[in-house]
Amino acid sequence: DWSSDVCSSDLARRAWRQLLRRYGTPAPGPLAMLRVPPTAEVLLEVTSWDWHRFGVDLQRQRAIRAAATVAGRLEECAVLDRADALRRLQIVPGIGQWTAAETAQRAWADPDAVSVGDYHIKDLVVHYFTGRARGTDEEMLDLLEQWPGQRQRVVRLVELSGVGKPKFGPRYSPVDIRAI
């Protein structure tokens, strides 16, 4: 079911679904297809060949294992102030500024956590506000300065606007590590 038209976010979603099916537990309630994500302890028990089967490369496996190892300390981030929580996340090997921002957006509903380092977002935001085809993270952050505390919400509105950035070159063709 894998094809070269699949983007990296599709591969990540597929790996997540496979992890849930194999290691998640049924969610309480009437919908049997819903799954509860595996605990940190269970994540540490996932074998390298299962990660490989799910399409998760070694670098990401190591980051997941590192985060699962310190899961208790990471859960404390929910009660820390934003800056301290982001710093604590980034101490974990394999978690950088982008992953910390993505975590803050989803886990804490942080309206200001901008995904600096994202391959597409900087170009989309710069194109939306200036009309230029490409931009940098610094330019994106400068453009978003006028919405302090709400920058991620503005990015999300730009994404939902329907305005797309110009496309250049060939399409991304991810490597399916399961075939290696």
N, C-alpha and C positions, 0 to 999 in steps of 0.2 A: 504493500500500500504506500510505499515511499516513492516520491518523484522529485525531480529537480526543480519543480515549481513550488516546492514547500519552502517557506521562509523560516528563519531561526526561531521566531516566536511560536510558529506552529509546532516545531520540533520540541520546544520547551513544554508547550501545552500537552503534547502527546506523551512526553516522558512523565509529566505530572499525573496524567490519567492512568498510565500504566503503574506508577508507583502506588497510587490510591487503590487501584484494583487488587494489586498483589499484597500490599502491606497495610492499607487502611482498614478501618473497621466500619461496619454498617452504622450509619447515623441513626439516632433515635427518631422515632416517628414513623409515619405511614409510607414514606417514599424509600423503598428498599434500595434504589439505585444510588442514593446519596451516601458518600463515604466520609468518615472523619480521617483527617491526615494522621499518619503514623507519629508516635511520640519520638522524642529525641533518642531514647533508648533503642527503639525499633530501627530508626534511621542508622544508628551505629552498627546494627546487625545486618543491614542490607549488604549482600555480597557484591564484590566487584564485577562478577559476571552478570548479575542482575542489573546493576547500573549500566553496564555495557549494552545489555539487551534493551534497556529503556532508551538508549541513545545518549547517555550522559557521559561526557568525556572525563578523563582522569583529573583535570584541573578543577572541574566543577564538583566531582566526587569529593575531592579533598576539602573544598570550601564547605560543602554540606556537612561533612564529618567534623570539621573544625567548629562550625556553628553548633552542631548537635552536642559536641563535647562540653560547651560552655552555655548550653541553653538556659540554665537557671539564671545565670548572670545577664543573659540577653533579655530575659523576660522582665528583669528589673528596669529595662529601658522605658517601659510603659509609664513609669512614675517619675522618671528623670526629666529635667528640662530638655528642650529640643536639642540644643548644641551638645550637651553631655551625652545624650542618647545616641546621637549620630557619631560622636567620637568613639563611644564604646563599641558600637557596631563595627566601625572601621578598624578596630584593633584585631579583629578576627582575620587570620590569613585568608585571602580570597574574597573578602568583602571590602569593596572600595566605595568611592563617593556615589557612584551610580546605584549600586546595590543598596546602600544605606538609604538613599532617597526613595528608591522604589519600595523598600520595606516601610519607611515612614509614611508614604502615601497610602499603602494598603492596610498596614497594621494599626497605625495611629490616626489615620485620616488627616494627615498633616497637609494643610492647604498651601504650604509654602515650600515644600520639598521638591526642588527642581532636579530632574535627572541629568545632571551635568555629566558629560562623557557619553551620552547616547549618540549613536551614529546618525540618527535622522532628526531628532527634535530640534537641535540647534539650527539646522538648515530650514526646517519648517517655520520656526518662530521668526527667524531673520527674514525669510521670504515673505511671510505674512505682513510684517510691519514695514519692510523697506522695499520689497519687490526684487531684491537681489536673490540670485539662485542659491547661494551658499553663504554660510556664516560660521562663526566660531562660538564656543561656549561663552567666552567673555562678552561678545556682542549680544548674545541672547540674554545674558544676565543684565547687561546694561539696559536693554530694551524693556526688561521686566521690572526694573528698579522702581517704576512708578506705581507698582502694585505691591508694596511691602506686606508680607504676611499672607498674600493671596496668589503668589506667583505660579504655583502648580495649578491652581484653578484656572488661571489665565491660559496656561499652556494647554490644559484640557479643552477649554473653549476654542482655542485655535485649532486643535486636532479635530474637533467636532464641526468646525466651520465649513468643511468641504473644500477649503482651499488646499491645493496640493503643491508641493515644491516641484520644480522641473526635474526630469529624470535624465540621467546621463549614463552612458555605458551599458554593459550587459547586466542582466538580472543576477542577483545573488544566487549562487548555487551551493547550498550547504553540503557538507560531506556527511554521509550517513555512517557514523562510526560503527554501527551494528554490523556493517558489511565487511569490516576490517578483520 
